[in-house]
Amino acid sequence: MAGKSYSMLWRLVALCTAGLSGLAAPATGADLEPATRAAFDRYVQRTEAQMNSELARHEPFLWIERLPPDRRVEADRQVRAGQIVVQRLGTWDENSSGDRVKPVSVPGGMIHHWIGTVFIPGASLAQTLAFEEDYDRHANYFRPDVMRSKILQHNGNDFVIELRLYKKKVITTVLDTEHQVHYTLVDSTRARSRSRSTRIQEVDDAGKPDERLEPVGHDHGFLWRMNTYWRFEQGNGGTYVECESVSLTRDIPAGLGWLIGPYVTSVPRESLIFTLAATRAAVLQRISLRAAE
């Protein structure tokens, strides 16, 4: 239910809610407030500092390698069997002594922090990275979640890319987004990348002649920010691919949890699983096609 019908649904919900409560109708959208942006930026800063600390201490490169022994063995068995292992993460505020004291507070918003790992048998690090960096063709492999993909700029290990994203879960939404991506080759078997969204806009009447973009940060708040952190490690006859996702959405207003709750709470996890599964399938397909040439 995209575009105008999508807006009409929100107006209908607002009117029904107002009629039941006897209060003025709530706003159909949500604004990304400065306090919400600042909280997300603080969360990202602390999360990236933790990542950098892990690398500086030469801790195991992959998240699944840092799991408790029993869980680590099971997680590796699962990914080697073609499954995807995911877990919710969280970053906490710290006091002056460096002790974790409480989760980072996000007024007016919700942060969704997930990590997942997949294993691609028979794939080298070079083959996996070649696919990851082939952004112009990502729409071919990540449909329906990615409707359009394009490299806007490319300079060495740095990319600026444009994606049109699609998601349907109770509500359908289409987003035009831009991202800055940087790759780092750690050594001959390991690499990592960081992607930060620089623009996210909801698309009204997507695909129609009169489609239009909502103003940045003045929309329905289903995705305001999205950072992804990737790690790639070749070993055990293939390549492990790990993605850590940190995204920001609106909070869930009272009385509308049935409508937008499933979207903002479950879509980040589902999108991560879909992305990793599609990556595995695409790399395997490309390897198979080249072997047949």
N, C-alpha and C positions, 0 to 999 in steps of 0.2 A: 504494500500500500504506500507507494512512493509519492513524492511531489505534493500536488494540491490535495489529493485525498488524504495524505498523511497529515497535512496541516488541519484539514477538516476534522479528522479524528481527534486531534489534540483539542480543538475548539469544542467539540462535542463532549469530551471528557471534562473539560473545564466547566462547561455549562451544567452538566449533570452533577458534578461535585458541588458547585455553587448552590444548585437547587436543593440538594440534600442537606447541606450544612447551613443554609441561610446566610452564608457569608459571600463577600465579593468573589468573583471567579478568579482562580489563580492564573498566573501567567502561563502561556503555552510554551514558552521557551526558558532558557537559562543562560545567564551571562557568566562568562569566565571573569571572576573578580580578581583584583590585584592580590588579595590575601591568598586566594586559591593558587594562583600562579606562583607566588613566592613559596608556598608550602611544597608544591611539586618540585620546584627548583632545589629547595633544601633537601628533599628526599633523594633526588637524583645525585646531588653533590655528595651526600653521605654514602649512597650506594656505590657510586663510582670510586670514592675513596677506599671503600672496603675491597672492591675489585683490585684496585692498584696495590693495596697492601698485600693481598693474597699473592699477586704476581711478584712483588718485591721479596716476599718471604720464600719464594720458590715452592709454594704449596702445590699439591696436585693440580694439574691444569684444568681438568674437567670437574664439574660439580659432582657427578656420580662417583668420581674417585675420592671425594672427600666425605662420602656417606659413611656411617658406621659399618664395620666389616660385614655383618650379615646382610644388611640392606644393600651394600655395595655389590656383593656377589649376586644377589637376586636381581638388582637393577641391570647389571651387565648381562645376565642371562636373558632378561626380557628384551633388551635392545638388540642383542645378537640374534634373537628369534624374530626380529622384525617389529617388535612393539615399540611404543613411545612411552617413556617414563616422564611424568610431570609432577611438579610440586609447587604449592604456593609458598612464596617467600615474603619477608617483611624486613624493613629497615627501621631501626629505633633511634630516637634521640639519645644523646649521651650527656653525662654530667662532666664536670671539669676533670674527673679522675678517669674518664674513658669508660665508665660503667653504663650499660644500657638501662635507661630509666622508664621510657614509655614509647609507644609507637608515635611516629611523626603525625601530628594533627593536621588535617586538611579541611579547613572550613569551606563548606559549599561544594565539596568535591569528594571523589573516591579514587584512591590509587589502587591499581591492580598489578600485582608483581608476581610473575610466574616464571618458572624455568622448566625446560624440557630437553631431553636428549634422544637422539635416534642414531642408529648405526647403518651405514651403507656398505654392504659387503662388496668386495672387489673394486671399490672406488679409491683412487689415489687422492691425496690432498690437492694436487694440481687440477684433476678433473672436477672435484667438488667446487673449488674456487672459481673455475672457469664458468660453471653453471651459475653460481651465486652472482657473479659480476655481469652476467648476460641479461641485464635488466630490461632491455628492449623486448625480450621474448618472455618475460615472466608472466605476462597475461595469458600466454599459451598454456602454461603449466599450473597456474594457481587459480584458474576459474573454478567457481564463480566469484570467489573472494576478491580477485584482482580482475577488473574489467579492462583496464588499460595500463600500460607501463611504458616508460620512456626515459632514456638518459638525457638530461638537460645539459650536463657538463661532466667532463671526465678528464682528470689530470693525474696521471700516475695511479696512486692508491686511493685517490679521492674521487667521489662521485656526487653529483646532485641529480636526484631522480624524481620523477613524477609518477604517482600511482592514482588510479581511480579505484576506490574500494567499495565493495558491495556486501551487505549483510542483511539477512532476513531472519528475524526471530521475534515473533509476535508483531514487531514493527520492522519495516524495511527502510534502510537508510543507505544513501550513496554519498561518498566523501571524495573530494579531490584533495590530494595531499602532496607535499614535497618533503624530501628528506635529504640530509647530508650524511654521507656514508664514508667512513675511513677504514681502510684495511691495514693490518700490521702483520707481516710475516715474522713469526717468532724464531723459527728455525726450519729445517728441511721437512719436518713432519707436523708442525703446528702453526696455526695462524688464528687471528681473531679480527673482528670487525665491530664497529660501533655505528649505529644509525640513529639519528635524532630528527624528529619531525620539525620542520620549520614553518609549515603552513598546513592547516586542516580546515576545510570548508565543506559544509553540507551542501548537497546539490538538490535543488528543488526542480521537479519535473525532468529528471535525468533522462537524456536521450531524446527529448522532444525539442522542437524548434525554439520554444520559449524557455528552455531550461535556464536557471539562474543559480548563482552561488550566494549562500547566506554569508553575512559578514563574519569574519573570523572572531570566534569567541562570543558571538551573539546568535545562538542557534538553539538546538534542543539538547546540546551537551552530551551526545552519545560518544564522542571522542574528541578531546581537546588537545591531548599530547600523546605521543607514542615514541618511546625509545626502545631499541632492541640491541642486545649485545650478544654477538655470536663467537663461538669458539669451535675450532676444527682441529682434530687430531687424527693423524693416520696411524693405524696400528691394528694388530690382530686380523690382518687380511682385508682391511677396509678402512673407512674413515668415520669417526664419531663426529656428529654435528650437534652442537648444543646452542640453544637460543634462550636468552633471558629477556623477558619483556616487562617493561614498566610503562603503564599507560594511565591516563587521567580522564575521568568522566565526571559528569555531574553527580551529585548525591541523589538519593531517591526521596522525592517529596512525599509527605504523609498522604495516604489515600491513593497513590498512584503506583504502589509497588507491584500490583498485578500486571500493570501495563509495561513499565520500563524496567522493573526489577530483573526479570529474566535476561533482558538485553545487557544491562550494565554489569551484572554479576557473573554471567556464564559465558558471554561472548569472548572475553579475553582468553580464557582457558581453551575454549573450543577453537578459536582462531590459531592459537599456538600449536595445538595438536594437528590441525589441518595443514598448517604451513610446514611443519616438520615431515608429516606424511607425504605431502606433495613434493617436497625436496627430495626425499628418498626415492620416490617413484620416478621423478624426472631424471635424476642422475643415473639411475639404473637403466632407464629407457635410452638415454643418450649413449651410455656405454654399449648397450646391446646393438643399437643402430650402427655405431662405428665399427663394432666387431664384425658386423654383417657386410660391410662395404668391401 
